[in-house]
């Protein structure tokens, strides 16, 4: 598969396909939650969002867009480059949060409990051949 441009509709569709195939409700601990990643300083200017919504551990929605992100239980914001490093598995999401490279809005205690699940999600995304 040729690399897909990161954060394009083609990349989003591949992410949805892989997440649905690889993350079973059991692997996701049957969670019901949502997370909106907000990418700042994107190439070409502006910001984008990537929303993940899980219901009973199954991916219910993955949405990519610009402007105001949809409501989500957690909002994580950071620069495009920081998220790209996480997607390339060069930087761990927890380390990025703890060092201030990412900012979290939402219940920090619940977010820490869900950290292992977020790592599983990021591992799947890291497997997508992408151009940044």
C-alpha positions as protocol buffer text, in pm:
chain_id: "A"
residue {
  index: 1
  type: UNK
  ca { x: 0 y: 0 z: 0 }
}
residue {
  index: 2
  type: UNK
  ca { x: 143 y: 342 z: -92 }
}
residue {
  index: 3
  type: UNK
  ca { x: 162 y: 595 z: 193 }
}
residue {
  index: 4
  type: UNK
  ca { x: -158 y: 790 z: 255 }
}
residue {
  index: 5
  type: UNK
  ca { x: -141 y: 1160 z: 335 }
}
residue {
  index: 6
  type: UNK
  ca { x: -192 y: 1193 z: 713 }
}
residue {
  index: 7
  type: UNK
  ca { x: -529 y: 1340 z: 818 }
}
residue {
  index: 8
  type: UNK
  ca { x: -694 y: 1315 z: 479 }
}
residue {
  index: 9
  type: UNK
  ca { x: -1025 y: 1142 z: 410 }
}
residue {
  index: 10
  type: UNK
  ca { x: -835 y: 845 z: 259 }
}
residue {
  index: 11
  type: UNK
  ca { x: -625 y: 813 z: 576 }
}
residue {
  index: 12
  type: UNK
  ca { x: -941 y: 842 z: 793 }
}
residue {
  index: 13
  type: UNK
  ca { x: -1115 y: 565 z: 594 }
}
residue {
  index: 14
  type: UNK
  ca { x: -811 y: 336 z: 634 }
}
residue {
  index: 15
  type: UNK
  ca { x: -798 y: 417 z: 1006 }
}
residue {
  index: 16
  type: UNK
  ca { x: -1167 y: 326 z: 1043 }
}
residue {
  index: 17
  type: UNK
  ca { x: -1118 y: -3 z: 856 }
}
residue {
  index: 18
  type: UNK
  ca { x: -817 y: -102 z: 1068 }
}
residue {
  index: 19
  type: UNK
  ca { x: -963 y: 7 z: 1401 }
}
residue {
  index: 20
  type: UNK
  ca { x: -1283 y: -190 z: 1338 }
}
residue {
  index: 21
  type: UNK
  ca { x: -1085 y: -498 z: 1231 }
}
residue {
  index: 22
  type: UNK
  ca { x: -817 y: -491 z: 1502 }
}
residue {
  index: 23
  type: UNK
  ca { x: -980 y: -347 z: 1813 }
}
residue {
  index: 24
  type: UNK
  ca { x: -1247 y: -584 z: 1935 }
}
residue {
  index: 25
  type: UNK
  ca { x: -1485 y: -477 z: 2212 }
}
residue {
  index: 26
  type: UNK
  ca { x: -1290 y: -709 z: 2444 }
}
residue {
  index: 27
  type: UNK
  ca { x: -959 y: -536 z: 2362 }
}
residue {
  index: 28
  type: UNK
  ca { x: -1132 y: -203 z: 2427 }
}
residue {
  index: 29
  type: UNK
  ca { x: -1270 y: -324 z: 2763 }
}
residue {
  index: 30
  type: UNK
  ca { x: -1624 y: -257 z: 2633 }
}
residue {
  index: 31
  type: UNK
  ca { x: -1578 y: 117 z: 2693 }
}
residue {
  index: 32
  type: UNK
  ca { x: -1827 y: 382 z: 2595 }
}
residue {
  index: 33
  type: UNK
  ca { x: -1639 y: 707 z: 2552 }
}
residue {
  index: 34
  type: UNK
  ca { x: -1537 y: 970 z: 2300 }
}
residue {
  index: 35
  type: UNK
  ca { x: -1218 y: 1160 z: 2231 }
}
residue {
  index: 36
  type: UNK
  ca { x: -1154 y: 1451 z: 2002 }
}
residue {
  index: 37
  type: UNK
  ca { x: -795 y: 1517 z: 1897 }
}
residue {
  index: 38
  type: UNK
  ca { x: -739 y: 1878 z: 1796 }
}
residue {
  index: 39
  type: UNK
  ca { x: -443 y: 1929 z: 1562 }
}
residue {
  index: 40
  type: UNK
  ca { x: -301 y: 2281 z: 1572 }
}
residue {
  index: 41
  type: UNK
  ca { x: -62 y: 2438 z: 1321 }
}
residue {
  index: 42
  type: UNK
  ca { x: -148 y: 2194 z: 1042 }
}
residue {
  index: 43
  type: UNK
  ca { x: 43 y: 2211 z: 711 }
}
residue {
  index: 44
  type: UNK
  ca { x: -124 y: 2481 z: 504 }
}
residue {
  index: 45
  type: UNK
  ca { x: -238 y: 2657 z: 823 }
}
residue {
  index: 46
  type: UNK
  ca { x: -533 y: 2618 z: 1052 }
}
residue {
  index: 47
  type: UNK
  ca { x: -643 y: 2329 z: 1266 }
}
residue {
  index: 48
  type: UNK
  ca { x: -824 y: 1996 z: 1223 }
}
residue {
  index: 49
  type: UNK
  ca { x: -1002 y: 1756 z: 1453 }
}
residue {
  index: 50
  type: UNK
  ca { x: -1023 y: 1378 z: 1460 }
}
residue {
  index: 51
  type: UNK
  ca { x: -1309 y: 1240 z: 1668 }
}
residue {
  index: 52
  type: UNK
  ca { x: -1322 y: 881 z: 1797 }
}
residue {
  index: 53
  type: UNK
  ca { x: -1645 y: 752 z: 1952 }
}
residue {
  index: 54
  type: UNK
  ca { x: -1669 y: 406 z: 2106 }
}
residue {
  index: 55
  type: UNK
  ca { x: -1988 y: 235 z: 2224 }
}
residue {
  index: 56
  type: UNK
  ca { x: -1956 y: -82 z: 2431 }
}
residue {
  index: 57
  type: UNK
  ca { x: -1600 y: -118 z: 2301 }
}
residue {
  index: 58
  type: UNK
  ca { x: -1688 y: -95 z: 1932 }
}
residue {
  index: 59
  type: UNK
  ca { x: -1583 y: 197 z: 1714 }
}
residue {
  index: 60
  type: UNK
  ca { x: -1907 y: 382 z: 1644 }
}
residue {
  index: 61
  type: UNK
  ca { x: -1763 y: 688 z: 1469 }
}
residue {
  index: 62
  type: UNK
  ca { x: -1439 y: 837 z: 1345 }
}
residue {
  index: 63
  type: UNK
  ca { x: -1481 y: 1186 z: 1203 }
}
residue {
  index: 64
  type: UNK
  ca { x: -1225 y: 1422 z: 1051 }
}
residue {
  index: 65
  type: UNK
  ca { x: -1290 y: 1790 z: 996 }
}
residue {
  index: 66
  type: UNK
  ca { x: -1199 y: 2153 z: 1043 }
}
residue {
  index: 67
  type: UNK
  ca { x: -1351 y: 2417 z: 1265 }
}
residue {
  index: 68
  type: UNK
  ca { x: -1521 y: 2351 z: 1597 }
}
residue {
  index: 69
  type: UNK
  ca { x: -1480 y: 1985 z: 1699 }
}
residue {
  index: 70
  type: UNK
  ca { x: -1788 y: 1786 z: 1805 }
}
residue {
  index: 71
  type: UNK
  ca { x: -1856 y: 1740 z: 2175 }
}
residue {
  index: 72
  type: UNK
  ca { x: -1650 y: 1458 z: 2326 }
}
residue {
  index: 73
  type: UNK
  ca { x: -1579 y: 1325 z: 2675 }
}
residue {
  index: 74
  type: UNK
  ca { x: -1211 y: 1407 z: 2623 }
}
residue {
  index: 75
  type: UNK
  ca { x: -1048 y: 1677 z: 2414 }
}
residue {
  index: 76
  type: UNK
  ca { x: -677 y: 1645 z: 2346 }
}
residue {
  index: 77
  type: UNK
  ca { x: -500 y: 1930 z: 2171 }
}
residue {
  index: 78
  type: UNK
  ca { x: -148 y: 1968 z: 2040 }
}
residue {
  index: 79
  type: UNK
  ca { x: 45 y: 2057 z: 1731 }
}
residue {
  index: 80
  type: UNK
  ca { x: 18 y: 1855 z: 1413 }
}
residue {
  index: 81
  type: UNK
  ca { x: 385 y: 1759 z: 1453 }
}
residue {
  index: 82
  type: UNK
  ca { x: 336 y: 1615 z: 1805 }
}
residue {
  index: 83
  type: UNK
  ca { x: 40 y: 1404 z: 1688 }
}
residue {
  index: 84
  type: UNK
  ca { x: 245 y: 1297 z: 1383 }
}
residue {
  index: 85
  type: UNK
  ca { x: 526 y: 1181 z: 1617 }
}
residue {
  index: 86
  type: UNK
  ca { x: 271 y: 979 z: 1816 }
}
residue {
  index: 87
  type: UNK
  ca { x: 127 y: 830 z: 1495 }
}
residue {
  index: 88
  type: UNK
  ca { x: 478 y: 732 z: 1381 }
}
residue {
  index: 89
  type: UNK
  ca { x: 536 y: 570 z: 1725 }
}
residue {
  index: 90
  type: UNK
  ca { x: 823 y: 812 z: 1793 }
}
residue {
  index: 91
  type: UNK
  ca { x: 653 y: 961 z: 2101 }
}
residue {
  index: 92
  type: UNK
  ca { x: 417 y: 804 z: 2352 }
}
residue {
  index: 93
  type: UNK
  ca { x: 85 y: 979 z: 2410 }
}
residue {
  index: 94
  type: UNK
  ca { x: 120 y: 957 z: 2789 }
}
residue {
  index: 95
  type: UNK
  ca { x: 466 y: 1113 z: 2779 }
}
residue {
  index: 96
  type: UNK
  ca { x: 336 y: 1389 z: 2550 }
}
residue {
  index: 97
  type: UNK
  ca { x: 58 y: 1464 z: 2801 }
}
residue {
  index: 98
  type: UNK
  ca { x: 289 y: 1457 z: 3103 }
}
residue {
  index: 99
  type: UNK
  ca { x: 545 y: 1687 z: 2937 }
}
residue {
  index: 100
  type: UNK
  ca { x: 284 y: 1939 z: 2821 }
}
residue {
  index: 101
  type: UNK
  ca { x: 317 y: 1866 z: 2449 }
}
residue {
  index: 102
  type: UNK
  ca { x: -50 y: 1764 z: 2453 }
}
residue {
  index: 103
  type: UNK
  ca { x: -327 y: 1921 z: 2662 }
}
residue {
  index: 104
  type: UNK
  ca { x: -624 y: 1731 z: 2796 }
}
residue {
  index: 105
  type: UNK
  ca { x: -972 y: 1860 z: 2873 }
}
residue {
  index: 106
  type: UNK
  ca { x: -1179 y: 1606 z: 3061 }
}
residue {
  index: 107
  type: UNK
  ca { x: -1154 y: 1385 z: 3368 }
}
residue {
  index: 108
  type: UNK
  ca { x: -780 y: 1323 z: 3417 }
}
residue {
  index: 109
  type: UNK
  ca { x: -836 y: 1025 z: 3648 }
}
residue {
  index: 110
  type: UNK
  ca { x: -1061 y: 852 z: 3393 }
}
residue {
  index: 111
  type: UNK
  ca { x: -817 y: 946 z: 3115 }
}
residue {
  index: 112
  type: UNK
  ca { x: -532 y: 775 z: 3301 }
}
residue {
  index: 113
  type: UNK
  ca { x: -748 y: 463 z: 3345 }
}
residue {
  index: 114
  type: UNK
  ca { x: -810 y: 464 z: 2969 }
}
residue {
  index: 115
  type: UNK
  ca { x: -443 y: 525 z: 2879 }
}
residue {
  index: 116
  type: UNK
  ca { x: -375 y: 161 z: 2788 }
}
residue {
  index: 117
  type: UNK
  ca { x: -676 y: 164 z: 2556 }
}
residue {
  index: 118
  type: UNK
  ca { x: -554 y: 485 z: 2391 }
}
residue {
  index: 119
  type: UNK
  ca { x: -216 y: 316 z: 2341 }
}
residue {
  index: 120
  type: UNK
  ca { x: -387 y: 28 z: 2158 }
}
residue {
  index: 121
  type: UNK
  ca { x: -566 y: 276 z: 1934 }
}
residue {
  index: 122
  type: UNK
  ca { x: -241 y: 465 z: 1862 }
}
residue {
  index: 123
  type: UNK
  ca { x: -60 y: 139 z: 1783 }
}
residue {
  index: 124
  type: UNK
  ca { x: -317 y: 58 z: 1514 }
}
residue {
  index: 125
  type: UNK
  ca { x: -291 y: 410 z: 1368 }
}
residue {
  index: 126
  type: UNK
  ca { x: 90 y: 385 z: 1366 }
}
residue {
  index: 127
  type: UNK
  ca { x: 58 y: 85 z: 1133 }
}
residue {
  index: 128
  type: UNK
  ca { x: -97 y: 294 z: 855 }
}
residue {
  index: 129
  type: UNK
  ca { x: 166 y: 387 z: 595 }
}
residue {
  index: 130
  type: UNK
  ca { x: 145 y: 765 z: 595 }
}
residue {
  index: 131
  type: UNK
  ca { x: 313 y: 1070 z: 451 }
}
residue {
  index: 132
  type: UNK
  ca { x: 335 y: 1367 z: 683 }
}
